[in-house]
Amino acid sequence: MATQKSTRPPAPAAERPHPDATRRSQRSRQAIYDAALALVGEVGYPKTTIEGIAARAGVGKQTIYRWWSSKADVLLEAFLDLGEQAAGQEAYAIPDTGDLAADLKAVLRATVDELRDPRFETPSRALAAEGVVNEQLGREFVAKLLEPSLQLYVDRLRAAQEAGQVRPDIDPRIALELFVSPLAQRWLQHTGPFSHAYTDTLVDYALHGLAPR
């Protein structure tokens, strides 16, 4: 006897999970950051191209142009991301323990460690050097990467002024250059040992001057 066909509709197939577009985009961004930093360290800023970054990252150059307008924008954002990773994704600030000298020495020692980290040092040198001859890049480098860090020194020195540890007539923006500028020059030009001992001495000279105590 023939069996009657079931009129019940077939059970729906199990739905496949949709790809996580946000996660995919983040992976692509990180690959682009890594590729940009690696390339500028290997071949220098002038020879780094959007096409080269895209090829190394395994993405289309249209993907890069969708998020950034130039290789400078890519590199600067990559540096910002690298700094956030080094800080553990936490907002960075100069400590205020009440001891200005100790706080400045601590942050400058950390700066030395960062500048000697190969992940940061090679591409950072390439970008900083290019910023000297490329005025537009230099302005962006200062505005996006240096100024936020320098403002932290300004804030800490102003707190020291309020605590009576620094003369009230001192301009914190100029005062910070007494230790930040020599540190940057020695790092860029290899003019001497680049160490914790050096930064400690910079702080002592800056805070106590050269006249006999």
N, C-alpha and C positions, 0 to 999 in steps of 0.2 A: 504494500500500500504506500502510495506516495505520501511523503511528509509535506506538510504545509510550511512554506517559508515564513520565517519570523518577520513581522513588520516592525519590530523594535529597532530603532536606529542604533548603529554601532556606537560603542562607548568611545567618547572623545579621546584622542591620543594625548598622552601626557604632555603638558606644555613645557617647552624648552625654556630654561631661564634666559632672559634677555641679557646680552652683554652689558657689563657695567661701564657705560660710556665715560663716567667721571674717572674711574680707575684707569681706563685705557688712556685717557687724555693725560693723566698725571704721569703714567709710565712714559708716554711720548715726551712730555716736557722734561722729565728727568734725563731721558736719553739725549735730548737736545742740549741740556745744560752740560752734561758730561762730555759730549762731543765737542762743544764750543770751547770749553776750558782746556781740553786735551789738545785741540788743534792750535789754539793761540799759543800754547806753551811749546808746541813742536815746530811750528813754521812761522810764528810771529803774527802780529795783528794784520799787517797789509796782505799777507797771503792767505789768511783765513777768509773763506767765502761762505755765503749761505748754502751754495751747492755742496761744498765740502762738508759743512756741518750736517746737512740733510743726509748725505750719503753715509757718513759715519754713524749717525743716529738711527739709520734705517727708516727714515720717513721721507715723504715728498717735500720738496721745498715749498709747495703751496701751504703745507701745514705750518711751516715756520712763518711765512708771510701772513698767515691768518692771525697769528698771535703777536708778531713783532714786525716793525717796519724796517729794521736794519740789523746788521750783525752786532753793532754797538749795543743796541737794546738787548739782544740775546745775551751777550757777554756780561753786561752789567747786572741783568736779572740773575744770571747764573752765579755771579759772585755774591749777590745778596742771599741767594738760596744756600750757597756754601757756608756763608757766615751764620745763617740760621741753624744749619745742621751742626756746626761746631758749637753753637751755644745751646744745643739741646732743645731747639724750638722755643726757648724761653726768651722773654724780653731782656736784653742785656742792659746792665747799669753798672757804673763804678760804685763799689761798696762805700758805705759811710759808717765806719766804725768809731769815728771821732778822732782817729789818728790819720791826718791827711797824708803824711809821708808814707805810712804803711799802706794806705789804700792806693796811692799812686804807684808805689813800687809793685804792688800785687798786679795791677792791671797792665803795667808796662812789661812785667815778666810774662804775663799771658800773651801779650802782643808779640814778644820775641818768639815765643813757642809757636804761635800761629804763622808768623812770617818765615819760620824755618821749616814749616810743614811742606813737603814736596807737593802735596795736592794743591796748596795755595800759592806757594812761592813762585813756581815757574810761570803759570799764566798771569799772576799778579804783576810780576816784573815786566812781562811783555806788554800788558795793558797800560801800566804806569809809564813805561818808556814811550809808548805811542802817544799817550796823552800829552807829552811834552811838545811834540811836533804837530799833533792833530788838535787844533784849538777846540773844536766842537766836542770831540771825545773827552778832552781834558776837562772841559766845563761839566760835562755829564758825570765823569768819574768823580770829581770833587763834590758835586751836588748830591749825587745818589749814594755814594759810598763813603766819602770822607766826612762830609759835614755832619751827618747824623752821629758819627762817633765823636767828632770834635765837640759837639754840643754836650755830650755826656761829661767831658772834662770841664766845660764851662759851668755846668750845673753843680758839679762837685766843688769847684773852686768858689763858686758863689755861696754854697753852704758853709764852706770854711770861713769865708768873710763874715757871714752872719754869726759864726761861732767865735769870732775874734782871733782866728788862727792865721788870717791873711789880712794885710793892710786894706782898709776900706777904699783907698784910692786906686788900687790895682785894677786894671782891665783884664778880666779872666781870659778873654779871647786872645789877648796878646801874651799873657802869662803862660798859657798852655804850650805856646810855641817854644818855650825855653827847653822843654824836654821832648816834645813830639817831633819838632823839626830836625834836631840832631839825630834822633833815632831813625827817621825816614832817610836822611842823607846817608848815614852810615850803611843802612841796609841796601840802598840803591847803588851806592858807589863803592862798596867794599873797602871803606877807608880805615877799618880797624875791627877789633873783635866785636862781635854782635852777641851779647850775653846778658844774663841777669845782673852780673856785677856792673856792667856798663850802664844799664838803665837805673840801677840803684844810685850810682854816682850822679847821673843826670838829675835825679830828684833831689839829692842832697845839695848839689850846686844851685839848682833852681830855687829851692826853698830858703837856703841859707846864704846865698851869694858867695862872693870871692873875698870879701874883706875879712880881716881877722875878727874872731868872735870875742 
